[in-house]
Amino acid sequence: MRITLLRTGGIIPVTKKAEKNVDWTSDELSELIKVIKNEEGAGQKRDATGYQLKYNAGTFSIDWEKIPAKYKKTFEELKDDLAIVKP
């Protein structure tokens, strides 16, 4: 399964993106989304940075602080690979 991490916002609003293939099952991904989904959404505060997780079923705003230890390495790798998306 291929996932995409998007980072939006910031003082200078820029969108960044990184993609990665993962071997998570659909059930694992569903459980992960339940845990890390940010109901408030990104960009609620001025100059705030927001993260979204995108995969074949949609795009969800996520709370970076809620990522379980089991998945932290994958998300850190994605964060390290973020590159600016050109308009």
PDB file with SEQRES, HELIX, SHEET and CRYST1 records, atoms N, CA, C and O in Angstrom:
SEQRES   1 A   87  MET ARG ILE THR LEU LEU ARG THR GLY GLY ILE ILE PRO          
SEQRES   2 A   87  VAL THR LYS LYS ALA GLU LYS ASN VAL ASP TRP THR SER          
SEQRES   3 A   87  ASP GLU LEU SER GLU LEU ILE LYS VAL ILE LYS ASN GLU          
SEQRES   4 A   87  GLU GLY ALA GLY GLN LYS ARG ASP ALA THR GLY TYR GLN          
SEQRES   5 A   87  LEU LYS TYR ASN ALA GLY THR PHE SER ILE ASP TRP GLU          
SEQRES   6 A   87  LYS ILE PRO ALA LYS TYR LYS LYS THR PHE GLU GLU LEU          
SEQRES   7 A   87  LYS ASP ASP LEU ALA ILE VAL LYS PRO                          
HELIX    1 AA1 SER A   26  ILE A   36  1                                  11    
HELIX    2 AA2 TRP A   64  LYS A   66  5                                   3    
HELIX    3 AA3 ALA A   69  ASP A   80  1                                  12    
SHEET    1 AA1 5 GLY A  58  ILE A  62  0                                        
SHEET    2 AA1 5 THR A  49  TYR A  55 -1                                        
SHEET    3 AA1 5 ARG A   2  GLY A   9 -1                                        
SHEET    4 AA1 5 LYS A  16  ASN A  21 -1                                        
SHEET    5 AA1 5 ALA A  83  ILE A  84 -1                                        
CRYST1    1.000    1.000    1.000  90.00  90.00  90.00 P 1           1          
ATOM      1  N   MET A   1       0.856  -1.164   0.000  1.00  0.00           N  
ATOM      2  CA  MET A   1       0.000   0.000   0.000  1.00  0.00           C  
ATOM      3  C   MET A   1       0.910   1.238   0.000  1.00  0.00           C  
ATOM      4  O   MET A   1       1.935   1.272   0.681  1.00  0.00           O  
ATOM      5  N   ARG A   2       0.519   2.226  -0.762  1.00  0.00           N  
ATOM      6  CA  ARG A   2       1.288   3.469  -0.840  1.00  0.00           C  
ATOM      7  C   ARG A   2       0.560   4.547  -0.040  1.00  0.00           C  
ATOM      8  O   ARG A   2      -0.641   4.759  -0.206  1.00  0.00           O  
ATOM      9  N   ILE A   3       1.312   5.225   0.833  1.00  0.00           N  
ATOM     10  CA  ILE A   3       0.757   6.323   1.612  1.00  0.00           C  
ATOM     11  C   ILE A   3       1.518   7.595   1.275  1.00  0.00           C  
ATOM     12  O   ILE A   3       2.667   7.559   0.835  1.00  0.00           O  
ATOM     13  N   THR A   4       0.850   8.715   1.492  1.00  0.00           N  
ATOM     14  CA  THR A   4       1.450  10.024   1.242  1.00  0.00           C  
ATOM     15  C   THR A   4       1.270  10.877   2.479  1.00  0.00           C  
ATOM     16  O   THR A   4       0.186  10.927   3.060  1.00  0.00           O  
ATOM     17  N   LEU A   5       2.340  11.548   2.877  1.00  0.00           N  
ATOM     18  CA  LEU A   5       2.274  12.519   3.969  1.00  0.00           C  
ATOM     19  C   LEU A   5       2.352  13.900   3.342  1.00  0.00           C  
ATOM     20  O   LEU A   5       3.264  14.193   2.569  1.00  0.00           O  
ATOM     21  N   LEU A   6       1.392  14.740   3.679  1.00  0.00           N  
ATOM     22  CA  LEU A   6       1.376  16.123   3.212  1.00  0.00           C  
ATOM     23  C   LEU A   6       1.562  17.037   4.410  1.00  0.00           C  
ATOM     24  O   LEU A   6       0.973  16.816   5.467  1.00  0.00           O  
ATOM     25  N   ARG A   7       2.384  18.063   4.240  1.00  0.00           N  
ATOM     26  CA  ARG A   7       2.545  19.087   5.269  1.00  0.00           C  
ATOM     27  C   ARG A   7       2.139  20.405   4.648  1.00  0.00           C  
ATOM     28  O   ARG A   7       2.641  20.787   3.592  1.00  0.00           O  
ATOM     29  N   THR A   8       1.230  21.095   5.306  1.00  0.00           N  
ATOM     30  CA  THR A   8       0.734  22.365   4.789  1.00  0.00           C  
ATOM     31  C   THR A   8       0.852  23.444   5.858  1.00  0.00           C  
ATOM     32  O   THR A   8       0.994  23.159   7.047  1.00  0.00           O  
ATOM     33  N   GLY A   9       0.791  24.687   5.398  1.00  0.00           N  
ATOM     34  CA  GLY A   9       0.784  25.809   6.324  1.00  0.00           C  
ATOM     35  C   GLY A   9       2.171  26.269   6.682  1.00  0.00           C  
ATOM     36  O   GLY A   9       3.134  26.044   5.949  1.00  0.00           O  
ATOM     37  N   GLY A  10       2.257  26.917   7.823  1.00  0.00           N  
ATOM     38  CA  GLY A  10       3.509  27.481   8.292  1.00  0.00           C  
ATOM     39  C   GLY A  10       3.509  28.990   8.106  1.00  0.00           C  
ATOM     40  O   GLY A  10       2.576  29.554   7.535  1.00  0.00           O  
ATOM     41  N   ILE A  11       4.546  29.630   8.584  1.00  0.00           N  
ATOM     42  CA  ILE A  11       4.654  31.084   8.473  1.00  0.00           C  
ATOM     43  C   ILE A  11       4.675  31.492   7.003  1.00  0.00           C  
ATOM     44  O   ILE A  11       4.009  32.443   6.592  1.00  0.00           O  
ATOM     45  N   ILE A  12       5.457  30.750   6.225  1.00  0.00           N  
ATOM     46  CA  ILE A  12       5.423  30.926   4.769  1.00  0.00           C  
ATOM     47  C   ILE A  12       4.688  29.695   4.252  1.00  0.00           C  
ATOM     48  O   ILE A  12       5.278  28.619   4.165  1.00  0.00           O  
ATOM     49  N   PRO A  13       3.405  29.836   3.905  1.00  0.00           N  
ATOM     50  CA  PRO A  13       2.605  28.667   3.558  1.00  0.00           C  
ATOM     51  C   PRO A  13       3.162  27.926   2.331  1.00  0.00           C  
ATOM     52  O   PRO A  13       3.216  28.459   1.223  1.00  0.00           O  
ATOM     53  N   VAL A  14       3.563  26.702   2.577  1.00  0.00           N  
ATOM     54  CA  VAL A  14       4.104  25.846   1.538  1.00  0.00           C  
ATOM     55  C   VAL A  14       3.526  24.453   1.741  1.00  0.00           C  
ATOM     56  O   VAL A  14       3.313  24.019   2.873  1.00  0.00           O  
ATOM     57  N   THR A  15       3.274  23.759   0.644  1.00  0.00           N  
ATOM     58  CA  THR A  15       2.845  22.370   0.732  1.00  0.00           C  
ATOM     59  C   THR A  15       4.033  21.483   0.414  1.00  0.00           C  
ATOM     60  O   THR A  15       4.724  21.677  -0.586  1.00  0.00           O  
ATOM     61  N   LYS A  16       4.258  20.506   1.280  1.00  0.00           N  
ATOM     62  CA  LYS A  16       5.320  19.530   1.073  1.00  0.00           C  
ATOM     63  C   LYS A  16       4.705  18.141   1.071  1.00  0.00           C  
ATOM     64  O   LYS A  16       3.668  17.898   1.687  1.00  0.00           O  
ATOM     65  N   LYS A  17       5.374  17.231   0.358  1.00  0.00           N  
ATOM     66  CA  LYS A  17       4.807  15.894   0.194  1.00  0.00           C  
ATOM     67  C   LYS A  17       5.919  14.847   0.193  1.00  0.00           C  
ATOM     68  O   LYS A  17       7.021  15.094  -0.297  1.00  0.00           O  
ATOM     69  N   ALA A  18       5.610  13.668   0.752  1.00  0.00           N  
ATOM     70  CA  ALA A  18       6.494  12.508   0.698  1.00  0.00           C  
ATOM     71  C   ALA A  18       5.619  11.269   0.579  1.00  0.00           C  
ATOM     72  O   ALA A  18       4.523  11.214   1.138  1.00  0.00           O  
ATOM     73  N   GLU A  19       6.113  10.276  -0.152  1.00  0.00           N  
ATOM     74  CA  GLU A  19       5.358   9.037  -0.348  1.00  0.00           C  
ATOM     75  C   GLU A  19       6.205   7.843   0.063  1.00  0.00           C  
ATOM     76  O   GLU A  19       7.435   7.885   0.035  1.00  0.00           O  
ATOM     77  N   LYS A  20       5.512   6.777   0.446  1.00  0.00           N  
ATOM     78  CA  LYS A  20       6.208   5.564   0.891  1.00  0.00           C  
ATOM     79  C   LYS A  20       5.289   4.363   0.726  1.00  0.00           C  
ATOM     80  O   LYS A  20       4.080   4.452   0.944  1.00  0.00           O  
ATOM     81  N   ASN A  21       5.878   3.246   0.341  1.00  0.00           N  
ATOM     82  CA  ASN A  21       5.146   1.986   0.320  1.00  0.00           C  
ATOM     83  C   ASN A  21       5.270   1.345   1.692  1.00  0.00           C  
ATOM     84  O   ASN A  21       6.362   1.263   2.253  1.00  0.00           O  
ATOM     85  N   VAL A  22       4.148   0.893   2.225  1.00  0.00           N  
ATOM     86  CA  VAL A  22       4.135   0.241   3.535  1.00  0.00           C  
ATOM     87  C   VAL A  22       3.450  -1.114   3.403  1.00  0.00           C  
ATOM     88  O   VAL A  22       2.669  -1.337   2.477  1.00  0.00           O  
ATOM     89  N   ASP A  23       3.745  -2.006   4.327  1.00  0.00           N  
ATOM     90  CA  ASP A  23       3.132  -3.332   4.287  1.00  0.00           C  
ATOM     91  C   ASP A  23       2.056  -3.498   5.366  1.00  0.00           C  
ATOM     92  O   ASP A  23       1.885  -4.578   5.931  1.00  0.00           O  
ATOM     93  N   TRP A  24       1.347  -2.417   5.632  1.00  0.00           N  
ATOM     94  CA  TRP A  24       0.277  -2.455   6.619  1.00  0.00           C  
ATOM     95  C   TRP A  24      -0.965  -3.081   6.007  1.00  0.00           C  
ATOM     96  O   TRP A  24      -1.229  -2.927   4.814  1.00  0.00           O  
ATOM     97  N   THR A  25      -1.725  -3.787   6.835  1.00  0.00           N  
ATOM     98  CA  THR A  25      -3.002  -4.324   6.377  1.00  0.00           C  
ATOM     99  C   THR A  25      -4.046  -3.203   6.426  1.00  0.00           C  
ATOM    100  O   THR A  25      -3.828  -2.161   7.044  1.00  0.00           O  
ATOM    101  N   SER A  26      -5.154  -3.431   5.781  1.00  0.00           N  
ATOM    102  CA  SER A  26      -6.251  -2.456   5.812  1.00  0.00           C  
ATOM    103  C   SER A  26      -6.736  -2.235   7.240  1.00  0.00           C  
ATOM    104  O   SER A  26      -7.070  -1.114   7.624  1.00  0.00           O  
ATOM    105  N   ASP A  27      -6.772  -3.317   8.028  1.00  0.00           N  
ATOM    106  CA  ASP A  27      -7.207  -3.205   9.422  1.00  0.00           C  
ATOM    107  C   ASP A  27      -6.232  -2.362  10.239  1.00  0.00           C  
ATOM    108  O   ASP A  27      -6.649  -1.539  11.053  1.00  0.00           O  
ATOM    109  N   GLU A  28      -4.925  -2.569  10.019  1.00  0.00           N  
ATOM    110  CA  GLU A  28      -3.923  -1.770  10.734  1.00  0.00           C  
ATOM    111  C   GLU A  28      -4.077  -0.292  10.392  1.00  0.00           C  
ATOM    112  O   GLU A  28      -4.026   0.569  11.270  1.00  0.00           O  
ATOM    113  N   LEU A  29      -4.265  -0.014   9.110  1.00  0.00           N  
ATOM    114  CA  LEU A  29      -4.411   1.370   8.676  1.00  0.00           C  
ATOM    115  C   LEU A  29      -5.677   1.992   9.261  1.00  0.00           C  
ATOM    116  O   LEU A  29      -5.659   3.143   9.698  1.00  0.00           O  
ATOM    117  N   SER A  30      -6.754   1.252   9.272  1.00  0.00           N  
ATOM    118  CA  SER A  30      -8.017   1.761   9.845  1.00  0.00           C  
ATOM    119  C   SER A  30      -7.854   2.093  11.319  1.00  0.00           C  
ATOM    120  O   SER A  30      -8.318   3.136  11.779  1.00  0.00           O  
ATOM    121  N   GLU A  31      -7.194   1.206  12.061  1.00  0.00           N  
ATOM    122  CA  GLU A  31      -6.965   1.452  13.485  1.00  0.00           C  
ATOM    123  C   GLU A  31      -6.047   2.661  13.690  1.00  0.00           C  
ATOM    124  O   GLU A  31      -6.275   3.474  14.586  1.00  0.00           O  
ATOM    125  N   LEU A  32      -5.021   2.773  12.864  1.00  0.00           N  
ATOM    126  CA  LEU A  32      -4.105   3.905  12.954  1.00  0.00           C  
ATOM    127  C   LEU A  32      -4.843   5.217  12.718  1.00  0.00           C  
ATOM    128  O   LEU A  32      -4.657   6.183  13.458  1.00  0.00           O  
ATOM    129  N   ILE A  33      -5.671   5.247  11.697  1.00  0.00           N  
ATOM    130  CA  ILE A  33      -6.440   6.463  11.374  1.00  0.00           C  
ATOM    131  C   ILE A  33      -7.317   6.866  12.557  1.00  0.00           C  
ATOM    132  O   ILE A  33      -7.406   8.048  12.889  1.00  0.00           O  
ATOM    133  N   LYS A  34      -7.963   5.891  13.192  1.00  0.00           N  
ATOM    134  CA  LYS A  34      -8.819   6.198  14.349  1.00  0.00           C  
ATOM    135  C   LYS A  34      -8.024   6.884  15.462  1.00  0.00           C  
ATOM    136  O   LYS A  34      -8.522   7.792  16.127  1.00  0.00           O  
ATOM    137  N   VAL A  35      -6.786   6.436  15.653  1.00  0.00           N  
ATOM    138  CA  VAL A  35      -5.953   6.961  16.734  1.00  0.00           C  
ATOM    139  C   VAL A  35      -5.396   8.346  16.413  1.00  0.00           C  
ATOM    140  O   VAL A  35      -5.391   9.226  17.274  1.00  0.00           O  
ATOM    141  N   ILE A  36      -4.925   8.547  15.170  1.00  0.00           N  
ATOM    142  CA  ILE A  36      -4.201   9.781  14.860  1.00  0.00           C  
ATOM    143  C   ILE A  36      -5.030  10.843  14.158  1.00  0.00           C  
ATOM    144  O   ILE A  36      -4.549  11.957  13.947  1.00  0.00           O  
ATOM    145  N   LYS A  37      -6.257  10.525  13.793  1.00  0.00           N  
ATOM    146  CA  LYS A  37      -7.085  11.491  13.076  1.00  0.00           C  
ATOM    147  C   LYS A  37      -7.314  12.736  13.922  1.00  0.00           C  
ATOM    148  O   LYS A  37      -7.675  12.652  15.096  1.00  0.00           O  
ATOM    149  N   ASN A  38      -7.099  13.886  13.304  1.00  0.00           N  
ATOM    150  CA  ASN A  38      -7.280  15.165  13.978  1.00  0.00           C  
ATOM    151  C   ASN A  38      -8.632  15.724  13.561  1.00  0.00           C  
ATOM    152  O   ASN A  38      -8.802  16.165  12.424  1.00  0.00           O  
ATOM    153  N   GLU A  39      -9.573  15.708  14.461  1.00  0.00           N  
ATOM    154  CA  GLU A  39     -10.931  16.160  14.148  1.00  0.00           C  
ATOM    155  C   GLU A  39     -11.009  17.660  13.883  1.00  0.00           C  
ATOM    156  O   GLU A  39     -11.910  18.125  13.184  1.00  0.00           O  
ATOM    157  N   GLU A  40     -10.062  18.417  14.443  1.00  0.00           N  
ATOM    158  CA  GLU A  40     -10.063  19.866  14.255  1.00  0.00           C  
ATOM    159  C   GLU A  40      -9.605  20.251  12.860  1.00  0.00           C  
ATOM    160  O   GLU A  40      -9.945  21.331  12.375  1.00  0.00           O  
ATOM    161  N   GLY A  41      -8.838  19.385  12.205  1.00  0.00           N  
ATOM    162  CA  GLY A  41      -8.329  19.695  10.876  1.00  0.00           C  
ATOM    163  C   GLY A  41      -7.086  20.554  10.948  1.00  0.00           C  
ATOM    164  O   GLY A  41      -6.712  21.057  12.007  1.00  0.00           O  
ATOM    165  N   ALA A  42      -6.454  20.711   9.796  1.00  0.00           N  
ATOM    166  CA  ALA A  42      -5.227  21.502   9.727  1.00  0.00           C  
ATOM    167  C   ALA A  42      -5.557  22.959   9.494  1.00  0.00           C  
ATOM    168  O   ALA A  42      -6.616  23.302   8.968  1.00  0.00           O  
ATOM    169  N   GLY A  43      -4.651  23.789   9.887  1.00  0.00           N  
ATOM    170  CA  GLY A  43      -4.776  25.205   9.581  1.00  0.00           C  
ATOM    171  C   GLY A  43      -5.802  25.960  10.390  1.00  0.00           C  
ATOM    172  O   GLY A  43      -6.290  26.997   9.941  1.00  0.00           O  
ATOM    173  N   GLN A  44      -6.144  25.478  11.562  1.00  0.00           N  
ATOM    174  CA  GLN A  44      -7.120  26.168  12.392  1.00  0.00           C  
ATOM    175  C   GLN A  44      -6.521  27.410  13.057  1.00  0.00           C  
ATOM    176  O   GLN A  44      -7.240  28.341  13.419  1.00  0.00           O  
ATOM    177  N   LYS A  45      -5.212  27.409  13.210  1.00  0.00           N  
ATOM    178  CA  LYS A  45      -4.537  28.540  13.830  1.00  0.00           C  
ATOM    179  C   LYS A  45      -3.659  29.227  12.796  1.00  0.00           C  
ATOM    180  O   LYS A  45      -3.117  28.589  11.893  1.00  0.00           O  
ATOM    181  N   ARG A  46      -3.533  30.513  12.944  1.00  0.00           N  
ATOM    182  CA  ARG A  46      -2.699  31.284  12.028  1.00  0.00           C  
ATOM    183  C   ARG A  46      -1.261  30.765  12.066  1.00  0.00           C  
ATOM    184  O   ARG A  46      -0.708  30.517  13.138  1.00  0.00           O  
ATOM    185  N   ASP A  47      -0.675  30.606  10.905  1.00  0.00           N  
ATOM    186  CA  ASP A  47       0.700  30.154  10.726  1.00  0.00           C  
ATOM    187  C   ASP A  47       0.954  28.738  11.249  1.00  0.00           C  
ATOM    188  O   ASP A  47       2.110  28.350  11.417  1.00  0.00           O  
ATOM    189  N   ALA A  48      -0.082  27.973  11.503  1.00  0.00           N  
ATOM    190  CA  ALA A  48       0.084  26.613  12.003  1.00  0.00           C  
ATOM    191  C   ALA A  48       0.488  25.673  10.875  1.00  0.00           C  
ATOM    192  O   ALA A  48       0.116  25.866   9.717  1.00  0.00           O  
ATOM    193  N   THR A  49       1.252  24.656  11.238  1.00  0.00           N  
ATOM    194  CA  THR A  49       1.620  23.607  10.303  1.00  0.00           C  
ATOM    195  C   THR A  49       0.701  22.430  10.545  1.00  0.00           C  
ATOM    196  O   THR A  49       0.467  22.045  11.690  1.00  0.00           O  
ATOM    197  N   GLY A  50       0.182  21.859   9.480  1.00  0.00           N  
ATOM    198  CA  GLY A  50      -0.699  20.709   9.601  1.00  0.00           C  
ATOM    199  C   GLY A  50      -0.201  19.554   8.752  1.00  0.00           C  
ATOM    200  O   GLY A  50       0.455  19.754   7.730  1.00  0.00           O  
ATOM    201  N   TYR A  51      -0.517  18.348   9.185  1.00  0.00           N  
ATOM    202  CA  TYR A  51      -0.134  17.146   8.453  1.00  0.00           C  
ATOM    203  C   TYR A  51      -1.386  16.386   8.042  1.00  0.00           C  
ATOM    204  O   TYR A  51      -2.362  16.306   8.787  1.00  0.00           O  
ATOM    205  N   GLN A  52      -1.332  15.833   6.843  1.00  0.00           N  
ATOM    206  CA  GLN A  52      -2.407  14.979   6.360  1.00  0.00           C  
ATOM    207  C   GLN A  52      -1.808  13.666   5.874  1.00  0.00           C  
ATOM    208  O   GLN A  52      -0.710  13.633   5.319  1.00  0.00           O  
ATOM    209  N   LEU A  53      -2.542  12.601   6.090  1.00  0.00           N  
ATOM    210  CA  LEU A  53      -2.178  11.289   5.583  1.00  0.00           C  
ATOM    211  C   LEU A  53      -3.136  10.980   4.442  1.00  0.00           C  
ATOM    212  O   LEU A  53      -4.355  11.057   4.596  1.00  0.00           O  
ATOM    213  N   LYS A  54      -2.571  10.632   3.306  1.00  0.00           N  
ATOM    214  CA  LYS A  54      -3.384  10.352   2.124  1.00  0.00           C  
ATOM    215  C   LYS A  54      -3.110   8.925   1.671  1.00  0.00           C  
ATOM    216  O   LYS A  54      -1.962   8.485   1.601  1.00  0.00           O  
ATOM    217  N   TYR A  55      -4.191   8.212   1.366  1.00  0.00           N  
ATOM    218  CA  TYR A  55      -4.070   6.886   0.779  1.00  0.00           C  
ATOM    219  C   TYR A  55      -5.310   6.653  -0.058  1.00  0.00           C  
ATOM    220  O   TYR A  55      -6.126   7.562  -0.207  1.00  0.00           O  
ATOM    221  N   ASN A  56      -5.475   5.475  -0.602  1.00  0.00           N  
ATOM    222  CA  ASN A  56      -6.530   5.252  -1.592  1.00  0.00           C  
ATOM    223  C   ASN A  56      -7.945   5.554  -1.108  1.00  0.00           C  
ATOM    224  O   ASN A  56      -8.832   5.771  -1.934  1.00  0.00           O  
ATOM    225  N   ALA A  57      -8.186   5.574   0.197  1.00  0.00           N  
ATOM    226  CA  ALA A  57      -9.542   5.828   0.693  1.00  0.00           C  
ATOM    227  C   ALA A  57      -9.788   7.287   1.048  1.00  0.00           C  
ATOM    228  O   ALA A  57     -10.898   7.644   1.443  1.00  0.00           O  
ATOM    229  N   GLY A  58      -8.783   8.129   0.914  1.00  0.00           N  
ATOM    230  CA  GLY A  58      -9.004   9.537   1.208  1.00  0.00           C  
ATOM    231  C   GLY A  58      -7.816  10.206   1.861  1.00  0.00           C  
ATOM    232  O   GLY A  58      -6.720   9.649   1.939  1.00  0.00           O  
ATOM    233  N   THR A  59      -8.065  11.420   2.329  1.00  0.00           N  
ATOM    234  CA  THR A  59      -7.050  12.224   2.990  1.00  0.00           C  
ATOM    235  C   THR A  59      -7.576  12.652   4.346  1.00  0.00           C  
ATOM    236  O   THR A  59      -8.707  13.127   4.458  1.00  0.00           O  
ATOM    237  N   PHE A  60      -6.749  12.483   5.387  1.00  0.00           N  
ATOM    238  CA  PHE A  60      -7.162  12.802   6.748  1.00  0.00           C  
ATOM    239  C   PHE A  60      -6.127  13.682   7.423  1.00  0.00           C  
ATOM    240  O   PHE A  60      -4.926  13.435   7.310  1.00  0.00           O  
ATOM    241  N   SER A  61      -6.586  14.706   8.122  1.00  0.00           N  
ATOM    242  CA  SER A  61      -5.699  15.501   8.966  1.00  0.00           C  
ATOM    243  C   SER A  61      -5.301  14.633  10.138  1.00  0.00           C  
ATOM    244  O   SER A  61      -6.127  13.916  10.703  1.00  0.00           O  
ATOM    245  N   ILE A  62      -4.012  14.702  10.506  1.00  0.00           N  
ATOM    246  CA  ILE A  62      -3.543  13.855  11.596  1.00  0.00           C  
ATOM    247  C   ILE A  62      -2.900  14.695  12.693  1.00  0.00           C  
ATOM    248  O   ILE A  62      -2.400  15.794  12.451  1.00  0.00           O  
ATOM    249  N   ASP A  63      -2.928  14.151  13.900  1.00  0.00           N  
ATOM    250  CA  ASP A  63      -2.268  14.752  15.052  1.00  0.00           C  
ATOM    251  C   ASP A  63      -0.939  14.026  15.230  1.00  0.00           C  
ATOM    252  O   ASP A  63      -0.906  12.870  15.651  1.00  0.00           O  
ATOM    253  N   TRP A  64       0.146  14.705  14.909  1.00  0.00           N  
ATOM    254  CA  TRP A  64       1.477  14.104  14.930  1.00  0.00           C  
ATOM    255  C   TRP A  64       1.805  13.507  16.294  1.00  0.00           C  
ATOM    256  O   TRP A  64       2.487  12.485  16.376  1.00  0.00           O  
ATOM    257  N   GLU A  65       1.334  14.123  17.343  1.00  0.00           N  
ATOM    258  CA  GLU A  65       1.646  13.682  18.703  1.00  0.00           C  
ATOM    259  C   GLU A  65       0.967  12.358  19.064  1.00  0.00           C  
ATOM    260  O   GLU A  65       1.379  11.701  20.020  1.00  0.00           O  
ATOM    261  N   LYS A  66      -0.044  11.963  18.331  1.00  0.00           N  
ATOM    262  CA  LYS A  66      -0.791  10.740  18.647  1.00  0.00           C  
ATOM    263  C   LYS A  66      -0.297   9.509  17.890  1.00  0.00           C  
ATOM    264  O   LYS A  66      -0.862   8.427  18.049  1.00  0.00           O  
ATOM    265  N   ILE A  67       0.736   9.650  17.078  1.00  0.00           N  
ATOM    266  CA  ILE A  67       1.232   8.514  16.302  1.00  0.00           C  
ATOM    267  C   ILE A  67       1.843   7.483  17.255  1.00  0.00           C  
ATOM    268  O   ILE A  67       2.754   7.804  18.017  1.00  0.00           O  
ATOM    269  N   PRO A  68       1.335   6.233  17.210  1.00  0.00           N  
ATOM    270  CA  PRO A  68       1.863   5.190  18.094  1.00  0.00           C  
ATOM    271  C   PRO A  68       3.319   4.851  17.772  1.00  0.00           C  
ATOM    272  O   PRO A  68       3.765   5.010  16.635  1.00  0.00           O  
ATOM    273  N   ALA A  69       4.046   4.388  18.771  1.00  0.00           N  
ATOM    274  CA  ALA A  69       5.468   4.056  18.623  1.00  0.00           C  
ATOM    275  C   ALA A  69       5.718   3.089  17.468  1.00  0.00           C  
ATOM    276  O   ALA A  69       6.732   3.192  16.777  1.00  0.00           O  
ATOM    277  N   LYS A  70       4.809   2.165  17.265  1.00  0.00           N  
ATOM    278  CA  LYS A  70       4.942   1.161  16.200  1.00  0.00           C  
ATOM    279  C   LYS A  70       5.078   1.807  14.812  1.00  0.00           C  
ATOM    280  O   LYS A  70       5.727   1.245  13.930  1.00  0.00           O  
ATOM    281  N   TYR A  71       4.474   2.970  14.621  1.00  0.00           N  
ATOM    282  CA  TYR A  71       4.454   3.633  13.313  1.00  0.00           C  
ATOM    283  C   TYR A  71       5.354   4.875  13.265  1.00  0.00           C  
ATOM    284  O   TYR A  71       5.521   5.475  12.203  1.00  0.00           O  
ATOM    285  N   LYS A  72       5.925   5.256  14.390  1.00  0.00           N  
ATOM    286  CA  LYS A  72       6.689   6.499  14.483  1.00  0.00           C  
ATOM    287  C   LYS A  72       7.844   6.541  13.484  1.00  0.00           C  
ATOM    288  O   LYS A  72       8.064   7.572  12.849  1.00  0.00           O  
ATOM    289  N   LYS A  73       8.583   5.441  13.334  1.00  0.00           N  
ATOM    290  CA  LYS A  73       9.727   5.408  12.425  1.00  0.00           C  
ATOM    291  C   LYS A  73       9.292   5.699  10.988  1.00  0.00           C  
ATOM    292  O   LYS A  73       9.952   6.463  10.284  1.00  0.00           O  
ATOM    293  N   THR A  74       8.201   5.103  10.559  1.00  0.00           N  
ATOM    294  CA  THR A  74       7.699   5.326   9.197  1.00  0.00           C  
ATOM    295  C   THR A  74       7.353   6.792   8.992  1.00  0.00           C  
ATOM    296  O   THR A  74       7.698   7.371   7.962  1.00  0.00           O  
ATOM    297  N   PHE A  75       6.678   7.394   9.954  1.00  0.00           N  
ATOM    298  CA  PHE A  75       6.288   8.794   9.822  1.00  0.00           C  
ATOM    299  C   PHE A  75       7.503   9.724   9.900  1.00  0.00           C  
ATOM    300  O   PHE A  75       7.530  10.755   9.227  1.00  0.00           O  
ATOM    301  N   GLU A  76       8.494   9.379  10.700  1.00  0.00           N  
ATOM    302  CA  GLU A  76       9.714  10.185  10.763  1.00  0.00           C  
ATOM    303  C   GLU A  76      10.465  10.122   9.431  1.00  0.00           C  
ATOM    304  O   GLU A  76      11.005  11.128   8.973  1.00  0.00           O  
ATOM    305  N   GLU A  77      10.498   8.932   8.808  1.00  0.00           N  
ATOM    306  CA  GLU A  77      11.133   8.802   7.491  1.00  0.00           C  
ATOM    307  C   GLU A  77      10.395   9.642   6.455  1.00  0.00           C  
ATOM    308  O   GLU A  77      11.020  10.315   5.635  1.00  0.00           O  
ATOM    309  N   LEU A  78       9.074   9.601   6.494  1.00  0.00           N  
ATOM    310  CA  LEU A  78       8.290  10.417   5.575  1.00  0.00           C  
ATOM    311  C   LEU A  78       8.569  11.897   5.803  1.00  0.00           C  
ATOM    312  O   LEU A  78       8.746  12.659   4.852  1.00  0.00           O  
ATOM    313  N   LYS A  79       8.606  12.294   7.060  1.00  0.00           N  
ATOM    314  CA  LYS A  79       8.858  13.699   7.392  1.00  0.00           C  
ATOM    315  C   LYS A  79      10.223  14.149   6.880  1.00  0.00           C  
ATOM    316  O   LYS A  79      10.371  15.265   6.384  1.00  0.00           O  
ATOM    317  N   ASP A  80      11.220  13.271   7.005  1.00  0.00           N  
ATOM    318  CA  ASP A  80      12.566  13.589   6.520  1.00  0.00           C  
ATOM    319  C   ASP A  80      12.611  13.720   4.996  1.00  0.00           C  
ATOM    320  O   ASP A  80      13.452  14.444   4.462  1.00  0.00           O  
ATOM    321  N   ASP A  81      11.717  13.029   4.299  1.00  0.00           N  
ATOM    322  CA  ASP A  81      11.688  13.032   2.835  1.00  0.00           C  
ATOM    323  C   ASP A  81      10.770  14.094   2.237  1.00  0.00           C  
ATOM    324  O   ASP A  81      10.643  14.169   1.015  1.00  0.00           O  
ATOM    325  N   LEU A  82      10.130  14.912   3.062  1.00  0.00           N  
ATOM    326  CA  LEU A  82       9.209  15.917   2.535  1.00  0.00           C  
ATOM    327  C   LEU A  82       9.904  16.839   1.550  1.00  0.00           C  
ATOM    328  O   LEU A  82      11.006  17.331   1.795  1.00  0.00           O  
ATOM    329  N   ALA A  83       9.226  17.061   0.424  1.00  0.00           N  
ATOM    330  CA  ALA A  83       9.754  17.965  -0.609  1.00  0.00           C  
ATOM    331  C   ALA A  83       8.628  18.911  -1.027  1.00  0.00           C  
ATOM    332  O   ALA A  83       7.454  18.539  -1.023  1.00  0.00           O  
ATOM    333  N   ILE A  84       9.000  20.116  -1.383  1.00  0.00           N  
ATOM    334  CA  ILE A  84       8.023  21.134  -1.775  1.00  0.00           C  
ATOM    335  C   ILE A  84       7.269  20.688  -3.025  1.00  0.00           C  
ATOM    336  O   ILE A  84       7.860  20.203  -3.990  1.00  0.00           O  
ATOM    337  N   VAL A  85       5.954  20.863  -2.981  1.00  0.00           N  
ATOM    338  CA  VAL A  85       5.097  20.581  -4.131  1.00  0.00           C  
ATOM    339  C   VAL A  85       4.982  21.878  -4.916  1.00  0.00           C  
ATOM    340  O   VAL A  85       4.518  22.892  -4.395  1.00  0.00           O  
ATOM    341  N   LYS A  86       5.399  21.838  -6.146  1.00  0.00           N  
ATOM    342  CA  LYS A  86       5.328  23.049  -6.981  1.00  0.00           C  
ATOM    343  C   LYS A  86       3.926  23.204  -7.551  1.00  0.00           C  
ATOM    344  O   LYS A  86       3.331  22.240  -8.034  1.00  0.00           O  
ATOM    345  N   PRO A  87       3.400  24.435  -7.491  1.00  0.00           N  
ATOM    346  CA  PRO A  87       2.027  24.657  -7.963  1.00  0.00           C  
ATOM    347  C   PRO A  87       1.880  24.438  -9.462  1.00  0.00           C  
ATOM    348  O   PRO A  87       0.785  24.588 -10.003  1.00  0.00           O  
TER     349      PRO A  87                                                      
END                                                                             
